[in-house]
Amino acid sequence: MTTTRGGPAAAPAPPTRLTTERRAAAVEVCGLRKAYGTKQAVDGLDLRVERGEIFAVLGPNGAGKTTTVEILEGFRRRDAGEVRVLGEDPQSAGRAWRARLGVVLQDSRDQSELTVAELVRHFAGFYPAPRDPDEVVDAVGLRAKAGTRTRQLSGGQRRRLDVALGIVGRPELLFLDEPTTGFDPQARRSFWELVLSLRDGGTTIVLTTHYLDEAAHLADRVAVVRDGRVVALDAPDRLGGVAARRPVVRWLDGGTWRCERTDSPTALVTSLVASGAGTDGEVPGLEVTRPSLEDVYLDLIDGGAATPSIAPGTLAEEARP
Ligand SMILES: Nc1ncnc2c1ncn2[C@@H]1O[C@H](COP(=O)(O)OP(=O)(O)OP(=O)(O)O)[C@@H](O)[C@H]1O
């Protein structure tokens, strides 16, 4: 499996045309637009998801993520732009195309008298080459609940069942919309392992999530959507560019918190020690941190509320809670 990592550019280069080559990309979107009345929900969005990658779509509430993903899934019509999903236009693609997709929606409330194993078996019957239903139940960690009626599942167990139904058809492309909402920490971890194993088995995954740690752990690349457009696209550890990732050194100086963003934290710490910052050779409160994906994301969407805006190489005082 080839894991695609992003190129050096922080901002996405808009595709100039969509290719007609079937294996070219899992998803290609160019100039996508969609309005609801006067609300422009998607406003010229471009992106490209490579085959075999986990691609996370991040953005604040109302940014246009669900609208975009629903257009890709063929559930919603666009106003303008070009879209290819597995080489076809979702607006005109047929049942054979749909069978190549797996969709795990944000909100599935259907209650059933069927047991977990029965429902997964039932769904497997819709696809030409399904996975073994029992193996799928195992893979999502529901073996102990295989004989339980689905209406008796907890929220997190129901979400695992949704994932089972999404993958039983052996999809080439899997859409996961906020898949771990309601999961306990252990369930999230084991779900992450499942998603990675699907990717390693060749499934392309488009993941929408509000959990930045989830995106950081899973995604090969992330797109940040704001106001219906992609404002940044890169690997999680490269998003925002080098400057956004510059380490921050914090320390206490005579009762005042100070911090500095620097490319050479070791040199700064050495100089602090040499300058006798602490009476016992220790620098009080010393901390060296690298902005997390969450810090960079918050900077991208609200212009810097998350991290102190410190020019490289300058000292700054910082209020601390
Ligand atoms: N069916 C609809 N009718 C009218 N407006 C809608 C409809 N669906 C979405 N919108 C509006 O379009 C904008 C984009 O919504 P969308 O659901 O795509 O955002 P989102 O990024 O998925 O948000 P969230 O993170 O809250 O799920 C929002 O302003 C929303 O209120």
The ligand as an SDF file (V2000), in Angstrom:
LIG
                    3D

 31 33  0  0  0  0  0  0  0  0999 V2000
  -30.8560   21.3980    3.8210 N   0  0  0  0  0  0  0  0  0  0  0  0
  -30.4090   22.6130    4.0910 C   0  0  0  0  0  0  0  0  0  0  0  0
  -31.1830   23.7010    3.8850 N   0  0  0  0  0  0  0  0  0  0  0  0
  -30.7210   24.9300    4.1360 C   0  0  0  0  0  0  0  0  0  0  0  0
  -29.4770   25.2080    4.5900 N   0  0  0  0  0  0  0  0  0  0  0  0
  -28.6650   24.1630    4.8140 C   0  0  0  0  0  0  0  0  0  0  0  0
  -29.0780   22.8090    4.5690 C   0  0  0  0  0  0  0  0  0  0  0  0
  -28.0370   21.9910    4.8590 N   0  0  0  0  0  0  0  0  0  0  0  0
  -27.0330   22.7880    5.2720 C   0  0  0  0  0  0  0  0  0  0  0  0
  -27.3990   24.0800    5.2500 N   0  0  0  0  0  0  0  0  0  0  0  0
  -26.5530   25.2380    5.5920 C   0  0  0  0  0  0  0  0  0  0  0  0
  -25.4010   25.1750    4.7680 O   0  0  0  0  0  0  0  0  0  0  0  0
  -24.2250   25.4940    5.5170 C   0  0  0  0  0  0  0  0  0  0  0  0
  -23.2590   24.3200    5.4470 C   0  0  0  0  0  0  0  0  0  0  0  0
  -23.8370   23.2260    6.1690 O   0  0  0  0  0  0  0  0  0  0  0  0
  -23.1130   21.8050    6.2600 P   0  0  0  0  0  0  0  0  0  0  0  0
  -24.0610   20.8900    6.9680 O   0  0  0  0  0  0  0  0  0  0  0  0
  -22.6280   21.4050    4.9340 O   0  0  0  0  0  0  0  0  0  0  0  0
  -21.8790   22.1820    7.2000 O   0  0  0  0  0  0  0  0  0  0  0  0
  -20.8980   21.2180    8.0100 P   0  0  0  0  0  0  0  0  0  0  0  0
  -19.5330   21.7510    7.7660 O   0  0  0  0  0  0  0  0  0  0  0  0
  -21.1370   19.8130    7.6750 O   0  0  0  0  0  0  0  0  0  0  0  0
  -21.3270   21.5100    9.5100 O   0  0  0  0  0  0  0  0  0  0  0  0
  -21.3060   20.5130   10.7970 P   0  0  0  0  0  0  0  0  0  0  0  0
  -19.8720   20.4130   11.2170 O   0  0  0  0  0  0  0  0  0  0  0  0
  -22.1270   21.2860   11.7850 O   0  0  0  0  0  0  0  0  0  0  0  0
  -21.9100   19.2050   10.4310 O   0  0  0  0  0  0  0  0  0  0  0  0
  -24.7030   25.8230    6.9110 C   0  0  0  0  0  0  0  0  0  0  0  0
  -24.8250   27.2300    7.0140 O   0  0  0  0  0  0  0  0  0  0  0  0
  -26.0630   25.1610    7.0160 C   0  0  0  0  0  0  0  0  0  0  0  0
  -26.9020   25.8830    7.8920 O   0  0  0  0  0  0  0  0  0  0  0  0
  1  2  1  0
  2  3  1  0
  2  7  2  0
  3  4  2  0
  4  5  1  0
  5  6  2  0
  6  7  1  0
  6 10  1  0
  7  8  1  0
  8  9  2  0
  9 10  1  0
 10 11  1  0
 11 12  1  0
 11 30  1  0
 12 13  1  0
 13 14  1  0
 13 28  1  0
 14 15  1  0
 15 16  1  0
 16 17  2  0
 16 18  1  0
 16 19  1  0
 19 20  1  0
 20 21  2  0
 20 22  1  0
 20 23  1  0
 23 24  1  0
 24 25  2  0
 24 26  1  0
 24 27  1  0
 28 29  1  0
 28 30  1  0
 30 31  1  0
M  END
$$$$
